[in-house]
């Protein structure tokens, strides 16, 4: 039996970005252990409402700590640091519907490239991807969809089929206990299911999957080693 990591993400979630990057970096070694990765777009606002949770930016103490935690996470995972734009948070329905359509209609490579671009535009370039003209530029200029394809993708975001598809995945995440993003439903080769939240639970995930891994350790003074 192939094990599966179902990862539920939203482009408005910076820790979803960190988690997806880490999973994709490790995809080949995970595949060698017969572990498959599935990246599912969801609407984080719906998860928050459905679970009764509050976004961290609405709680001052969490918001302050979030800045520090983001800096530590980007450093640990070897990513350039970023910060939320002045217009953050955005209503992510438009880009999340678009990426839902793209996942269903294009190759996995095209889907993943576009998904990563959503985070790049929002957190590094500080462009408001909830605006159709900005999303259109992303799709055409950087994701390399043709103008006609971009028009079709944007039109799909208003269609009931794709609205319902995003809502269904959001409900699926809620059914798995989600209260934020990234959320993981992980099924190991024995068919055993476990849930994980955030970008700092991978060691628990590998443990559930019964994968060989090196846990975090402190090295003796004068000895150095790579942590990733």
C-alpha positions as semicolon CSV with decimal commas, in nm:
position;residue;x (nm);y (nm);z (nm)
1;X;0,000;0,000;0,000
2;X;0,125;0,347;-0,090
3;X;0,127;0,596;0,195
4;X;-0,026;0,940;0,133
5;X;0,037;1,287;0,269
6;X;-0,269;1,502;0,199
7;X;-0,164;1,864;0,250
8;X;-0,437;2,131;0,264
9;X;-0,311;2,481;0,189
10;X;-0,417;2,839;0,115
11;X;-0,203;3,105;-0,053
12;X;-0,283;3,347;0,232
13;X;-0,100;3,116;0,475
14;X;0,278;3,175;0,490
15;X;0,334;2,850;0,677
16;X;0,155;2,663;0,398
17;X;0,427;2,800;0,170
18;X;0,706;2,681;0,400
19;X;0,546;2,336;0,431
20;X;0,491;2,291;0,057
21;X;0,849;2,391;-0,023
22;X;0,980;2,138;0,230
23;X;0,756;1,860;0,099
24;X;0,854;1,924;-0,262
25;X;1,224;1,928;-0,171
26;X;1,178;1,585;-0,015
27;X;0,938;1,441;-0,272
28;X;1,192;1,209;-0,434
29;X;1,310;1,052;-0,110
30;X;0,949;1,020;0,007
31;X;0,864;0,850;-0,323
32;X;1,150;0,605;-0,263
33;X;0,959;0,499;0,050
34;X;0,630;0,476;-0,147
35;X;0,491;0,793;0,006
36;X;0,283;1,015;-0,224
37;X;0,221;1,389;-0,174
38;X;-0,112;1,552;-0,260
39;X;-0,143;1,932;-0,236
40;X;-0,503;2,045;-0,195
41;X;-0,619;2,409;-0,225
42;X;-0,867;2,514;0,043
43;X;-1,023;2,840;0,159
44;X;-0,864;2,918;0,495
45;X;-1,138;3,166;0,583
46;X;-1,388;2,882;0,558
47;X;-1,175;2,661;0,780
48;X;-1,150;2,935;1,040
49;X;-1,523;2,994;1,038
50;X;-1,611;2,626;1,031
51;X;-1,378;2,536;1,317
52;X;-1,448;2,844;1,530
53;X;-1,082;2,945;1,520
54;X;-0,945;3,299;1,483
55;X;-0,664;3,405;1,248
56;X;-0,341;3,484;1,437
57;X;-0,339;3,841;1,305
58;X;-0,660;3,905;1,501
59;X;-0,487;3,821;1,829
60;X;-0,216;4,079;1,912
61;X;0,007;3,840;2,108
62;X;-0,004;3,580;1,829
63;X;0,055;3,847;1,565
64;X;0,368;3,972;1,743
65;X;0,501;3,622;1,792
66;X;0,419;3,533;1,431
67;X;0,679;3,779;1,302
68;X;0,951;3,614;1,510
69;X;0,834;3,262;1,421
70;X;0,829;3,343;1,048
71;X;1,185;3,470;1,062
72;X;1,299;3,154;1,238
73;X;1,110;2,929;0,995
74;X;1,252;3,089;0,681
75;X;1,603;3,070;0,826
76;X;1,564;2,705;0,925
77;X;1,418;2,598;0,590
78;X;1,671;2,800;0,391
79;X;1,426;3,046;0,238
80;X;1,468;3,420;0,187
81;X;1,284;3,602;0,462
82;X;0,959;3,773;0,369
83;X;0,694;3,982;0,537
84;X;0,325;4,033;0,492
85;X;0,230;4,323;0,263
86;X;0,047;4,629;0,394
87;X;-0,283;4,503;0,251
88;X;-0,257;4,163;0,425
89;X;-0,466;3,960;0,482
90;X;-0,638;3,918;0,149
91;X;-0,963;3,743;0,067
92;X;-0,813;3,440;-0,107
93;X;-1,123;3,306;-0,283
94;X;-1,021;3,424;-0,632
95;X;-0,668;3,275;-0,638
96;X;-0,780;2,961;-0,456
97;X;-1,059;2,898;-0,706
98;X;-0,815;2,963;-0,989
99;X;-0,559;2,718;-0,854
100;X;-0,835;2,461;-0,797
101;X;-0,924;2,485;-1,166
102;X;-0,557;2,466;-1,267
103;X;-0,499;2,154;-1,059
104;X;-0,789;1,980;-1,232
105;X;-0,705;2,100;-1,582
106;X;-0,325;2,101;-1,617
107;X;-0,021;1,894;-1,536
108;X;0,106;1,857;-1,180
109;X;0,418;2,050;-1,280
110;X;0,213;2,345;-1,408
111;X;-0,010;2,335;-1,101
112;X;0,278;2,332;-0,854
113;X;0,466;2,609;-1,034
114;X;0,158;2,833;-1,028
115;X;0,083;2,749;-0,664
116;X;0,432;2,859;-0,559
117;X;0,396;3,177;-0,763
118;X;0,089;3,276;-0,559
119;X;0,304;3,292;-0,246
120;X;0,588;3,462;-0,431
121;X;0,362;3,739;-0,559
122;X;0,190;3,792;-0,224
123;X;0,476;3,768;0,026
124;X;0,787;3,859;-0,173
125;X;0,656;4,095;-0,442
126;X;0,370;4,235;-0,231
127;X;0,120;4,217;-0,515
128;X;-0,247;4,172;-0,433
129;X;-0,338;3,845;-0,604
130;X;-0,698;3,880;-0,488
131;X;-0,732;4,137;-0,767
132;X;-0,813;3,985;-1,105
133;X;-0,571;4,206;-1,300
134;X;-0,281;4,108;-1,073
135;X;-0,370;3,739;-1,089
136;X;-0,397;3,766;-1,468
137;X;-0,046;3,909;-1,483
138;X;0,087;3,628;-1,267
139;X;-0,078;3,365;-1,487
140;X;0,038;3,513;-1,816
141;X;0,378;3,664;-1,738
142;X;0,520;3,416;-1,489
143;X;0,315;3,096;-1,499
144;X;0,327;3,120;-1,881
145;X;-0,035;3,050;-1,958
146;X;-0,149;3,191;-2,290
147;X;-0,378;3,497;-2,277
148;X;-0,664;3,271;-2,383
149;X;-0,586;3,020;-2,106
150;X;-0,566;3,299;-1,851
151;X;-0,905;3,429;-1,960
152;X;-1,051;3,079;-1,922
153;X;-0,897;3,033;-1,577
154;X;-1,033;3,364;-1,451
155;X;-1,375;3,289;-1,595
156;X;-1,374;2,954;-1,414
157;X;-1,344;3,131;-1,077
158;X;-1,701;3,256;-1,124
159;X;-1,842;2,918;-1,222
160;X;-2,042;2,715;-0,971
161;X;-1,845;2,399;-1,047
162;X;-1,517;2,547;-0,926
163;X;-1,669;2,741;-0,638
164;X;-1,820;2,413;-0,519
165;X;-1,493;2,225;-0,576
166;X;-1,303;2,464;-0,347
167;X;-1,578;2,451;-0,085
168;X;-1,577;2,070;-0,100
169;X;-1,202;2,053;-0,033
170;X;-1,242;2,305;0,248
171;X;-1,514;2,089;0,402
172;X;-1,294;1,782;0,353
173;X;-1,020;1,950;0,556
174;X;-1,274;2,042;0,825
175;X;-1,395;1,683;0,831
176;X;-1,034;1,581;0,901
177;X;-1,029;1,816;1,199
178;X;-0,864;2,121;1,040
179;X;-0,858;2,450;1,227
180;X;-0,585;2,621;1,023
181;X;-0,333;2,573;0,743
182;X;-0,127;2,390;0,648
183;X;-0,329;2,091;0,760
184;X;-0,220;1,733;0,693
185;X;-0,407;1,409;0,676
186;X;-0,143;1,135;0,662
187;X;-0,222;0,770;0,590
188;X;0,061;0,523;0,642
189;X;0,109;0,186;0,469
190;X;-0,097;0,012;0,736
191;X;-0,392;0,233;0,649
192;X;-0,361;0,421;0,979
193;X;-0,463;0,787;0,965
194;X;-0,321;1,076;1,162
195;X;-0,359;1,455;1,148
196;X;-0,091;1,722;1,176
197;X;-0,096;2,102;1,178
198;X;0,168;2,354;1,079
199;X;0,511;2,351;0,921
200;X;0,698;2,220;1,226
201;X;0,547;1,873;1,273
202;X;0,738;1,682;1,005
203;X;0,927;1,466;1,256
204;X;0,592;1,346;1,395
205;X;0,475;1,284;1,040
206;X;0,782;1,076;0,952
207;X;0,731;0,883;1,275
208;X;0,370;0,805;1,182
209;X;0,484;0,694;0,836
210;X;0,753;0,476;1,000
211;X;1,025;0,635;0,788
212;X;1,392;0,629;0,883
213;X;1,495;0,984;0,973
214;X;1,747;1,175;1,182
215;X;1,580;1,364;1,463
216;X;1,690;1,707;1,583
217;X;1,998;1,686;1,799
218;X;2,247;1,919;1,965
219;X;2,604;1,857;1,853
220;X;2,911;1,876;2,077
221;X;3,098;2,205;2,078
222;X;3,323;2,240;1,774
223;X;3,130;1,987;1,565
224;X;2,909;2,112;1,282
225;X;2,652;1,941;1,071
226;X;2,367;2,029;0,835
227;X;2,023;2,038;0,993
228;X;1,835;1,998;0,665
